[in-house]
């Protein structure tokens, strides 16, 4: 596909990977869970500038690089019989603080080819929200997983085709 057209934001796949201690697997990572989500938000990095006011500099203050903050990523999906995300959240909540995963979000073009991906480094589940239940509506029940992470990588597609492996 030509790089001239903007990508549509609804064809993406989320992979949860565990970093292995040995490098017996390719890249040292094992995909624990892979799936589709109806919504993914919070892929952002903010750099807080440090303002330095210098004596004699009357035309504005000097700006320097400051602290970098990563946004909380929110994943939403229709609830299914799969409990893998809840199990991860529950495991961390019961004291397995080191159970962090690398999360890769790959965006696909209209032909199903992976184009770009973002990787959340050392992601940690910080909130799990069960769906709101209401007997008067007929909407799909949506669950949410909120992730904090220690870094955001941006690169060419980690997954080559929709539903496929790297």
C-alpha positions in Angstrom: 0.0 0.0 0.0 1.2 3.5 -0.7 2.4 5.6 2.2 0.5 8.6 0.8 -2.8 8.0 2.5 -3.5 8.2 6.2 -4.2 4.9 8.0 -7.6 4.1 9.4 -7.6 3.7 13.2 -9.9 0.6 13.5 -7.7 -2.2 12.3 -5.3 -3.1 15.0 -4.2 -6.0 17.2 -2.9 -6.0 20.7 -0.3 -8.6 21.8 0.7 -9.2 25.4 4.3 -10.6 25.6 6.4 -11.8 28.5 10.1 -11.1 28.5 11.9 -14.4 29.1 15.1 -14.7 31.1 16.7 -16.9 28.5 16.9 -16.1 24.8 15.7 -19.5 23.6 12.7 -17.8 21.9 13.1 -15.2 19.1 13.7 -11.8 20.7 13.4 -13.4 24.2 9.6 -12.8 24.2 6.7 -15.1 24.4 3.2 -14.0 23.3 0.9 -14.8 26.2 -2.3 -13.3 24.8 -3.3 -11.6 21.5 -6.6 -10.1 20.7 -8.9 -7.4 19.3 -10.1 -4.5 21.3 -12.9 -2.1 20.4 -11.0 0.9 21.7 -7.4 1.8 22.6 -6.6 5.2 24.0 -3.7 6.9 25.8 -0.8 6.2 23.5 0.9 9.4 24.4 4.2 10.8 25.8 4.5 14.3 27.3 7.7 16.1 28.0 7.4 18.8 30.6 9.7 21.7 29.6 12.0 23.2 32.2 11.8 27.0 32.1 15.1 28.7 32.9 14.9 32.5 33.5 18.2 34.0 32.8 19.3 37.4 33.9 19.6 39.8 31.0 17.5 37.7 28.7 14.5 39.9 28.2 13.0 38.1 25.2 11.5 35.0 26.9 12.9 32.3 29.1 15.1 29.4 27.9 13.4 26.1 27.5 15.1 22.8 28.4 14.1 19.2 28.3 12.3 18.1 31.5 10.7 15.0 32.9 8.9 12.7 30.5 5.5 11.2 31.4 3.7 8.4 29.7 -0.1 8.4 29.5 -2.2 5.6 31.0 -3.3 3.3 28.1 -7.0 2.2 28.2 -8.0 -0.9 26.4 -11.7 -1.7 25.9 -13.3 -4.9 24.5 -16.5 -6.8 24.6 -16.5 -9.2 27.5 -16.0 -12.9 26.5 -15.4 -16.1 28.4 -11.7 -15.4 28.3 -10.4 -14.4 31.7 -6.7 -13.8 30.8 -6.7 -10.0 31.4 -8.5 -10.4 34.8 -6.1 -13.2 35.8 -3.1 -10.9 35.1 -4.7 -8.0 37.0 -5.5 -10.3 39.9 -2.1 -11.9 39.9 -0.4 -8.4 40.2 -3.0 -7.4 42.8 -2.1 -10.4 45.0 1.6 -9.4 45.1 3.2 -10.5 41.9 4.5 -7.0 41.3 7.2 -8.2 38.9 4.6 -9.7 36.5 5.0 -7.0 33.9 4.4 -7.5 30.2 5.4 -5.8 27.1 2.3 -4.8 25.1 2.5 -4.3 21.4 -0.3 -2.5 19.4 0.0 -3.0 15.7 -1.9 -0.9 13.2 -2.9 -2.5 9.8 -3.7 -1.0 6.4 -6.8 -1.9 4.4 -5.1 -5.0 2.9 -4.4 -6.4 6.4 -0.6 -5.7 6.3 1.0 -4.4 9.4 2.3 -0.9 9.0 3.2 0.6 12.4 3.4 -0.5 16.0 3.7 0.9 19.5 5.2 -1.1 22.3 4.4 -0.4 26.0 7.5 -1.4 28.0 7.0 -3.2 31.3 3.2 -2.6 31.4 1.4 -3.0 34.6 -2.4 -3.3 35.0 -3.6 -0.6 37.3 -7.4 -0.7 36.8 -9.8 -3.3 35.6 -13.4 -2.3 35.1 -16.2 -4.8 34.6 -19.1 -3.8 32.3 -22.0 -1.8 33.5 -25.0 -4.1 33.7 -28.5 -2.7 32.8 -31.5 -4.9 32.0 -33.1 -2.0 29.9 -30.4 -1.7 27.2 -29.2 -4.1 24.5 -25.5 -2.9 24.2 -22.5 -5.2 24.2 -21.0 -5.6 27.7 -17.6 -3.8 27.6 -14.7 -4.4 30.0 -11.7 -2.0 30.4 -8.1 -2.6 31.3 -5.9 0.4 32.3 -2.2 0.1 31.9 0.7 2.1 33.3 4.1 1.5 31.6 7.7 2.6 31.8 8.3 3.5 28.1 6.6 3.8 24.7 8.4 2.5 21.6 7.3 3.4 18.1 8.5 1.3 15.1 7.6 -0.5 11.9 5.0 -3.2 12.3 5.8 -5.9 14.8 3.1 -8.2 13.3 3.2 -8.6 9.5 -0.4 -9.5 8.8 -3.7 -9.2 10.6 -4.2 -12.2 13.0 -0.6 -13.4 12.3 2.7 -13.5 14.1 5.7 -11.4 13.7 
